[in-house]
Amino acid sequence: MSDPSPAPDVPGAEPARRFREKPVSFVRRSGRMTDAQEGAWEHLAPHYVIEVQRDDAATSILPGSAMDPAAVFGREARRVVEIGSGQGHAIVHAAASHPDTDFLAVEVFRAGLARTMLDADRAGARNLRLVEANAPEVLEHLLPPASVDELWIFFPDPWHKAKHNKRRLVAPAFPGIAARALRDGGVLRLATDWEDYARQMRDVLGDAPDFAPAFDGEWAPRFEGRTMTAFERKGIAKGRDIRDLTYRRTPRT
């Protein structure tokens, strides 16, 4: 809950710290990491993990603390961000396959990020960085405006119970935040194995003035750059259709 009586704005003072006012799209559970995962944090995090300034929540981003992508990656290159990277299978494969592109994995579960680092290190994917944070805050506060070429959201938590739908990431407020981070002409790619969430995504993006569909018909073709993961296979095995959507960021006026 937010502080009901925030401190007034004072010139030169630090912005008032606050808890989130909206529900997040995840429930962060603590879990014991394996020795290998602990070792990843000790030895690999200095290269892969971006240290960020926090607001009051553990996975928050302090407003006004934007990163410098060129400094973080050590170069200017095409940039792809994956939201909810999980164990990192998709983004590690993509980073290893496209060394000329820089990739950023956004995830709140530390064990998944540790696994991502281990696999990236084995694959020699040095063009990958990770941030442990709430995705909308990364898009709104950490990434500079128009700094991302592609934004990926593959199999976000569907929150399939009606009473939990309010936690879904792709909701009416989301397109504006995503549009801020994407460059003009940048691409937003989404995929889910839950039909009602796919339709919600399509409705939300269809009403968003900053995005135009980059596909014909009801659904986009499967993104060839998305490696088949165990998670996707599991959805298929349960008889659920995988639905892709692709949108292009319209020019700023």
Number of C-alpha atoms within 10 A of each C-alpha: 9 11 12 7 6 10 10 9 10 9 7 6 8 9 15 15 16 16 13 14 9 10 13 15 21 16 10 12 8 9 9 9 14 12 8 12 21 16 14 21 19 11 12 17 18 11 14 27 20 15 12 18 14 15 17 13 14 13 21 23 25 21 17 12 14 18 16 13 19 12 9 14 19 11 11 13 16 13 20 24 26 22 23 24 26 24 21 25 20 19 26 28 17 20 23 20 13 13 15 13 17 26 29 25 27 24 23 23 21 23 21 20 27 27 22 27 29 21 17 24 17 11 14 14 23 18 22 28 23 24 21 22 24 21 26 20 16 26 27 20 21 24 20 18 17 17 20 27 21 22 24 20 18 20 23 21 15 20 17 13 8 7 8 12 14 15 18 20 22 23 16 14 12 16 21 16 17 24 27 21 25 27 20 19 17 21 24 27 19 23 23 24 23 19 14 12 23 22 16 15 21 21 14 16 24 15 12 17 12 19 24 18 19 15 14 9 7 11 17 18 14 15 13 7 11 15 14 11 12 10 14 18 13 12 16 13 10 9 10 15 14 19 20 21 24 23 23 21 27 18 11 11 3
